[in-house]
């Protein structure tokens, strides 16, 4: 089974701008899906909350 990937944008807190990134989708403890990746400019971890896991 392969991990689900996400390609899109997320807000980087360090750069204070939206950045395009590619990351993996994980399910949080509250049951929500979130994409986690690395900011291509500064290297900080970025997260984007997606919809609820089904």
PDB file of N, CA, C and O in Angstrom:
ATOM      1  N   UNK A   1       0.840  -1.185   0.000  1.00  0.00           N
ATOM      2  CA  UNK A   1       0.000   0.000   0.000  1.00  0.00           C
ATOM      3  C   UNK A   1       0.887   1.250   0.000  1.00  0.00           C
ATOM      4  O   UNK A   1       1.811   1.358   0.805  1.00  0.00           O
ATOM      5  N   UNK A   2       0.608   2.171  -0.886  1.00  0.00           N
ATOM      6  CA  UNK A   2       1.406   3.392  -0.960  1.00  0.00           C
ATOM      7  C   UNK A   2       0.731   4.498  -0.155  1.00  0.00           C
ATOM      8  O   UNK A   2      -0.492   4.531  -0.022  1.00  0.00           O
ATOM      9  N   UNK A   3       1.537   5.386   0.368  1.00  0.00           N
ATOM     10  CA  UNK A   3       1.013   6.513   1.133  1.00  0.00           C
ATOM     11  C   UNK A   3       0.396   7.532   0.180  1.00  0.00           C
ATOM     12  O   UNK A   3       0.890   7.746  -0.926  1.00  0.00           O
ATOM     13  N   UNK A   4      -0.679   8.149   0.623  1.00  0.00           N
ATOM     14  CA  UNK A   4      -1.337   9.175  -0.187  1.00  0.00           C
ATOM     15  C   UNK A   4      -0.478  10.439  -0.181  1.00  0.00           C
ATOM     16  O   UNK A   4       0.042  10.842   0.859  1.00  0.00           O
ATOM     17  N   UNK A   5      -0.336  11.051  -1.344  1.00  0.00           N
ATOM     18  CA  UNK A   5       0.456  12.279  -1.436  1.00  0.00           C
ATOM     19  C   UNK A   5      -0.457  13.452  -1.766  1.00  0.00           C
ATOM     20  O   UNK A   5      -1.555  13.274  -2.294  1.00  0.00           O
ATOM     21  N   UNK A   6       0.012  14.642  -1.449  1.00  0.00           N
ATOM     22  CA  UNK A   6      -0.728  15.875  -1.697  1.00  0.00           C
ATOM     23  C   UNK A   6       0.206  16.860  -2.373  1.00  0.00           C
ATOM     24  O   UNK A   6       1.357  17.026  -1.967  1.00  0.00           O
ATOM     25  N   UNK A   7      -0.299  17.509  -3.405  1.00  0.00           N
ATOM     26  CA  UNK A   7       0.476  18.542  -4.087  1.00  0.00           C
ATOM     27  C   UNK A   7      -0.400  19.782  -4.152  1.00  0.00           C
ATOM     28  O   UNK A   7      -1.459  19.774  -4.779  1.00  0.00           O
ATOM     29  N   UNK A   8       0.045  20.843  -3.503  1.00  0.00           N
ATOM     30  CA  UNK A   8      -0.739  22.070  -3.466  1.00  0.00           C
ATOM     31  C   UNK A   8      -0.005  23.137  -2.690  1.00  0.00           C
ATOM     32  O   UNK A   8       1.224  23.149  -2.632  1.00  0.00           O
ATOM     33  N   UNK A   9      -0.778  24.042  -2.087  1.00  0.00           N
ATOM     34  CA  UNK A   9      -0.136  25.122  -1.354  1.00  0.00           C
ATOM     35  C   UNK A   9      -0.532  25.082   0.115  1.00  0.00           C
ATOM     36  O   UNK A   9      -1.569  24.533   0.487  1.00  0.00           O
ATOM     37  N   UNK A  10       0.319  25.677   0.930  1.00  0.00           N
ATOM     38  CA  UNK A  10       0.077  25.811   2.363  1.00  0.00           C
ATOM     39  C   UNK A  10       0.759  27.083   2.827  1.00  0.00           C
ATOM     40  O   UNK A  10       1.674  27.584   2.173  1.00  0.00           O
ATOM     41  N   UNK A  11       0.312  27.597   3.949  1.00  0.00           N
ATOM     42  CA  UNK A  11       0.888  28.826   4.499  1.00  0.00           C
ATOM     43  C   UNK A  11       2.124  28.484   5.313  1.00  0.00           C
ATOM     44  O   UNK A  11       2.065  27.658   6.224  1.00  0.00           O
ATOM     45  N   UNK A  12       3.239  29.114   4.987  1.00  0.00           N
ATOM     46  CA  UNK A  12       4.477  28.944   5.745  1.00  0.00           C
ATOM     47  C   UNK A  12       4.538  30.049   6.793  1.00  0.00           C
ATOM     48  O   UNK A  12       4.519  31.233   6.455  1.00  0.00           O
ATOM     49  N   UNK A  13       4.612  29.664   8.056  1.00  0.00           N
ATOM     50  CA  UNK A  13       4.611  30.634   9.145  1.00  0.00           C
ATOM     51  C   UNK A  13       5.912  31.435   9.167  1.00  0.00           C
ATOM     52  O   UNK A  13       5.907  32.620   9.500  1.00  0.00           O
ATOM     53  N   UNK A  14       7.007  30.800   8.818  1.00  0.00           N
ATOM     54  CA  UNK A  14       8.301  31.484   8.844  1.00  0.00           C
ATOM     55  C   UNK A  14       8.421  32.497   7.697  1.00  0.00           C
ATOM     56  O   UNK A  14       8.876  33.620   7.914  1.00  0.00           O
ATOM     57  N   UNK A  15       8.018  32.112   6.485  1.00  0.00           N
ATOM     58  CA  UNK A  15       8.080  33.015   5.325  1.00  0.00           C
ATOM     59  C   UNK A  15       6.917  34.015   5.309  1.00  0.00           C
ATOM     60  O   UNK A  15       7.006  35.069   4.680  1.00  0.00           O
ATOM     61  N   UNK A  16       5.832  33.675   6.002  1.00  0.00           N
ATOM     62  CA  UNK A  16       4.600  34.474   6.024  1.00  0.00           C
ATOM     63  C   UNK A  16       3.992  34.612   4.635  1.00  0.00           C
ATOM     64  O   UNK A  16       3.474  35.669   4.276  1.00  0.00           O
ATOM     65  N   UNK A  17       4.061  33.530   3.853  1.00  0.00           N
ATOM     66  CA  UNK A  17       3.472  33.483   2.516  1.00  0.00           C
ATOM     67  C   UNK A  17       2.980  32.076   2.232  1.00  0.00           C
ATOM     68  O   UNK A  17       3.401  31.111   2.870  1.00  0.00           O
ATOM     69  N   UNK A  18       2.063  31.978   1.243  1.00  0.00           N
ATOM     70  CA  UNK A  18       1.638  30.662   0.784  1.00  0.00           C
ATOM     71  C   UNK A  18       2.707  30.104  -0.133  1.00  0.00           C
ATOM     72  O   UNK A  18       3.220  30.811  -1.001  1.00  0.00           O
ATOM     73  N   UNK A  19       3.041  28.841   0.056  1.00  0.00           N
ATOM     74  CA  UNK A  19       4.071  28.180  -0.752  1.00  0.00           C
ATOM     75  C   UNK A  19       3.513  26.880  -1.322  1.00  0.00           C
ATOM     76  O   UNK A  19       2.757  26.174  -0.655  1.00  0.00           O
ATOM     77  N   UNK A  20       3.891  26.572  -2.560  1.00  0.00           N
ATOM     78  CA  UNK A  20       3.557  25.278  -3.150  1.00  0.00           C
ATOM     79  C   UNK A  20       4.494  24.236  -2.568  1.00  0.00           C
ATOM     80  O   UNK A  20       5.695  24.473  -2.439  1.00  0.00           O
ATOM     81  N   UNK A  21       3.942  23.077  -2.217  1.00  0.00           N
ATOM     82  CA  UNK A  21       4.757  22.002  -1.668  1.00  0.00           C
ATOM     83  C   UNK A  21       4.153  20.663  -2.051  1.00  0.00           C
ATOM     84  O   UNK A  21       3.020  20.590  -2.528  1.00  0.00           O
ATOM     85  N   UNK A  22       4.906  19.628  -1.840  1.00  0.00           N
ATOM     86  CA  UNK A  22       4.442  18.264  -2.064  1.00  0.00           C
ATOM     87  C   UNK A  22       4.723  17.489  -0.793  1.00  0.00           C
ATOM     88  O   UNK A  22       5.847  17.505  -0.291  1.00  0.00           O
ATOM     89  N   UNK A  23       3.708  16.807  -0.264  1.00  0.00           N
ATOM     90  CA  UNK A  23       3.893  16.104   0.995  1.00  0.00           C
ATOM     91  C   UNK A  23       2.992  14.896   1.107  1.00  0.00           C
ATOM     92  O   UNK A  23       2.256  14.555   0.181  1.00  0.00           O
ATOM     93  N   UNK A  24       3.064  14.257   2.260  1.00  0.00           N
ATOM     94  CA  UNK A  24       2.268  13.065   2.520  1.00  0.00           C
ATOM     95  C   UNK A  24       1.034  13.432   3.333  1.00  0.00           C
ATOM     96  O   UNK A  24       1.037  14.402   4.091  1.00  0.00           O
ATOM     97  N   UNK A  25      -0.020  12.641   3.163  1.00  0.00           N
ATOM     98  CA  UNK A  25      -1.272  12.866   3.882  1.00  0.00           C
ATOM     99  C   UNK A  25      -1.317  11.918   5.071  1.00  0.00           C
ATOM    100  O   UNK A  25      -1.115  10.712   4.927  1.00  0.00           O
ATOM    101  N   UNK A  26      -1.584  12.474   6.242  1.00  0.00           N
ATOM    102  CA  UNK A  26      -1.693  11.692   7.473  1.00  0.00           C
ATOM    103  C   UNK A  26      -3.033  11.992   8.119  1.00  0.00           C
ATOM    104  O   UNK A  26      -3.639  13.031   7.856  1.00  0.00           O
ATOM    105  N   UNK A  27      -3.497  11.075   8.970  1.00  0.00           N
ATOM    106  CA  UNK A  27      -4.742  11.280   9.706  1.00  0.00           C
ATOM    107  C   UNK A  27      -4.383  11.674  11.129  1.00  0.00           C
ATOM    108  O   UNK A  27      -3.629  10.971  11.801  1.00  0.00           O
ATOM    109  N   UNK A  28      -4.924  12.802  11.593  1.00  0.00           N
ATOM    110  CA  UNK A  28      -4.622  13.286  12.942  1.00  0.00           C
ATOM    111  C   UNK A  28      -5.422  12.495  13.971  1.00  0.00           C
ATOM    112  O   UNK A  28      -6.266  11.670  13.619  1.00  0.00           O
ATOM    113  N   UNK A  29      -5.148  12.756  15.242  1.00  0.00           N
ATOM    114  CA  UNK A  29      -5.847  12.070  16.326  1.00  0.00           C
ATOM    115  C   UNK A  29      -7.331  12.401  16.342  1.00  0.00           C
ATOM    116  O   UNK A  29      -8.140  11.591  16.794  1.00  0.00           O
ATOM    117  N   UNK A  30      -7.702  13.587  15.853  1.00  0.00           N
ATOM    118  CA  UNK A  30      -9.108  13.993  15.827  1.00  0.00           C
ATOM    119  C   UNK A  30      -9.847  13.450  14.605  1.00  0.00           C
ATOM    120  O   UNK A  30     -11.040  13.704  14.444  1.00  0.00           O
ATOM    121  N   UNK A  31      -9.150  12.706  13.743  1.00  0.00           N
ATOM    122  CA  UNK A  31      -9.790  12.102  12.586  1.00  0.00           C
ATOM    123  C   UNK A  31      -9.738  12.942  11.325  1.00  0.00           C
ATOM    124  O   UNK A  31     -10.337  12.570  10.316  1.00  0.00           O
ATOM    125  N   UNK A  32      -9.049  14.049  11.356  1.00  0.00           N
ATOM    126  CA  UNK A  32      -8.926  14.895  10.166  1.00  0.00           C
ATOM    127  C   UNK A  32      -7.672  14.525   9.385  1.00  0.00           C
ATOM    128  O   UNK A  32      -6.651  14.135   9.951  1.00  0.00           O
ATOM    129  N   UNK A  33      -7.782  14.659   8.065  1.00  0.00           N
ATOM    130  CA  UNK A  33      -6.621  14.421   7.208  1.00  0.00           C
ATOM    131  C   UNK A  33      -5.811  15.697   7.126  1.00  0.00           C
ATOM    132  O   UNK A  33      -6.374  16.789   7.048  1.00  0.00           O
ATOM    133  N   UNK A  34      -4.490  15.569   7.142  1.00  0.00           N
ATOM    134  CA  UNK A  34      -3.643  16.739   6.962  1.00  0.00           C
ATOM    135  C   UNK A  34      -2.436  16.369   6.132  1.00  0.00           C
ATOM    136  O   UNK A  34      -1.873  15.282   6.257  1.00  0.00           O
ATOM    137  N   UNK A  35      -2.052  17.305   5.280  1.00  0.00           N
ATOM    138  CA  UNK A  35      -0.875  17.124   4.441  1.00  0.00           C
ATOM    139  C   UNK A  35       0.308  17.778   5.138  1.00  0.00           C
ATOM    140  O   UNK A  35       0.222  18.925   5.579  1.00  0.00           O
ATOM    141  N   UNK A  36       1.411  17.047   5.236  1.00  0.00           N
ATOM    142  CA  UNK A  36       2.622  17.569   5.854  1.00  0.00           C
ATOM    143  C   UNK A  36       3.739  17.533   4.837  1.00  0.00           C
ATOM    144  O   UNK A  36       3.924  16.542   4.130  1.00  0.00           O
ATOM    145  N   UNK A  37       4.485  18.627   4.771  1.00  0.00           N
ATOM    146  CA  UNK A  37       5.600  18.707   3.845  1.00  0.00           C
ATOM    147  C   UNK A  37       6.611  19.728   4.314  1.00  0.00           C
ATOM    148  O   UNK A  37       6.557  20.200   5.450  1.00  0.00           O
ATOM    149  N   UNK A  38       7.527  20.063   3.434  1.00  0.00           N
ATOM    150  CA  UNK A  38       8.605  20.995   3.741  1.00  0.00           C
ATOM    151  C   UNK A  38       8.486  22.210   2.818  1.00  0.00           C
ATOM    152  O   UNK A  38       8.254  22.062   1.618  1.00  0.00           O
ATOM    153  N   UNK A  39       8.646  23.401   3.376  1.00  0.00           N
ATOM    154  CA  UNK A  39       8.655  24.634   2.584  1.00  0.00           C
ATOM    155  C   UNK A  39       9.885  24.613   1.683  1.00  0.00           C
ATOM    156  O   UNK A  39      10.998  24.423   2.173  1.00  0.00           O
ATOM    157  N   UNK A  40       9.709  24.805   0.368  1.00  0.00           N
ATOM    158  CA  UNK A  40      10.861  24.749  -0.541  1.00  0.00           C
ATOM    159  C   UNK A  40      11.824  25.928  -0.388  1.00  0.00           C
ATOM    160  O   UNK A  40      12.960  25.848  -0.856  1.00  0.00           O
ATOM    161  N   UNK A  41      11.403  27.015   0.250  1.00  0.00           N
ATOM    162  CA  UNK A  41      12.251  28.198   0.383  1.00  0.00           C
ATOM    163  C   UNK A  41      13.095  28.146   1.651  1.00  0.00           C
ATOM    164  O   UNK A  41      14.315  28.297   1.595  1.00  0.00           O
ATOM    165  N   UNK A  42      12.436  27.929   2.812  1.00  0.00           N
ATOM    166  CA  UNK A  42      13.167  28.019   4.079  1.00  0.00           C
ATOM    167  C   UNK A  42      13.381  26.668   4.761  1.00  0.00           C
ATOM    168  O   UNK A  42      14.173  26.585   5.700  1.00  0.00           O
ATOM    169  N   UNK A  43      12.698  25.606   4.318  1.00  0.00           N
ATOM    170  CA  UNK A  43      12.905  24.278   4.890  1.00  0.00           C
ATOM    171  C   UNK A  43      12.094  23.983   6.137  1.00  0.00           C
ATOM    172  O   UNK A  43      12.306  22.948   6.769  1.00  0.00           O
ATOM    173  N   UNK A  44      11.170  24.862   6.514  1.00  0.00           N
ATOM    174  CA  UNK A  44      10.321  24.653   7.678  1.00  0.00           C
ATOM    175  C   UNK A  44       9.201  23.680   7.330  1.00  0.00           C
ATOM    176  O   UNK A  44       8.754  23.623   6.185  1.00  0.00           O
ATOM    177  N   UNK A  45       8.749  22.913   8.324  1.00  0.00           N
ATOM    178  CA  UNK A  45       7.635  21.992   8.117  1.00  0.00           C
ATOM    179  C   UNK A  45       6.345  22.789   7.961  1.00  0.00           C
ATOM    180  O   UNK A  45       6.064  23.682   8.760  1.00  0.00           O
ATOM    181  N   UNK A  46       5.553  22.467   6.924  1.00  0.00           N
ATOM    182  CA  UNK A  46       4.265  23.118   6.696  1.00  0.00           C
ATOM    183  C   UNK A  46       3.167  22.065   6.741  1.00  0.00           C
ATOM    184  O   UNK A  46       3.383  20.914   6.364  1.00  0.00           O
ATOM    185  N   UNK A  47       1.983  22.472   7.207  1.00  0.00           N
ATOM    186  CA  UNK A  47       0.829  21.591   7.306  1.00  0.00           C
ATOM    187  C   UNK A  47      -0.354  22.243   6.625  1.00  0.00           C
ATOM    188  O   UNK A  47      -0.497  23.466   6.634  1.00  0.00           O
ATOM    189  N   UNK A  48      -1.203  21.415   6.033  1.00  0.00           N
ATOM    190  CA  UNK A  48      -2.462  21.899   5.476  1.00  0.00           C
ATOM    191  C   UNK A  48      -3.543  20.929   5.909  1.00  0.00           C
ATOM    192  O   UNK A  48      -3.442  19.727   5.667  1.00  0.00           O
ATOM    193  N   UNK A  49      -4.581  21.454   6.550  1.00  0.00           N
ATOM    194  CA  UNK A  49      -5.694  20.639   7.006  1.00  0.00           C
ATOM    195  C   UNK A  49      -6.608  20.365   5.814  1.00  0.00           C
ATOM    196  O   UNK A  49      -7.024  21.286   5.110  1.00  0.00           O
ATOM    197  N   UNK A  50      -6.911  19.099   5.601  1.00  0.00           N
ATOM    198  CA  UNK A  50      -7.808  18.681   4.525  1.00  0.00           C
ATOM    199  C   UNK A  50      -9.146  18.291   5.147  1.00  0.00           C
ATOM    200  O   UNK A  50      -9.388  18.609   6.311  1.00  0.00           O
ATOM    201  N   UNK A  51     -10.000  17.629   4.424  1.00  0.00           N
ATOM    202  CA  UNK A  51     -11.296  17.218   4.947  1.00  0.00           C
ATOM    203  C   UNK A  51     -11.182  16.072   5.936  1.00  0.00           C
ATOM    204  O   UNK A  51     -10.091  15.563   6.192  1.00  0.00           O
ATOM    205  N   UNK A  52     -12.327  15.670   6.492  1.00  0.00           N
ATOM    206  CA  UNK A  52     -12.344  14.556   7.431  1.00  0.00           C
ATOM    207  C   UNK A  52     -12.043  13.249   6.717  1.00  0.00           C
ATOM    208  O   UNK A  52     -12.398  13.069   5.552  1.00  0.00           O
ATOM    209  N   UNK A  53     -11.389  12.343   7.422  1.00  0.00           N
ATOM    210  CA  UNK A  53     -11.105  11.021   6.869  1.00  0.00           C
ATOM    211  C   UNK A  53     -12.399  10.224   6.814  1.00  0.00           C
ATOM    212  O   UNK A  53     -13.242  10.328   7.705  1.00  0.00           O
ATOM    213  N   UNK A  54     -12.547   9.436   5.771  1.00  0.00           N
ATOM    214  CA  UNK A  54     -13.775   8.654   5.618  1.00  0.00           C
ATOM    215  C   UNK A  54     -13.571   7.230   6.025  1.00  0.00           C
ATOM    216  O   UNK A  54     -14.504   6.430   5.959  1.00  0.00           O
TER     217      UNK A  54
END
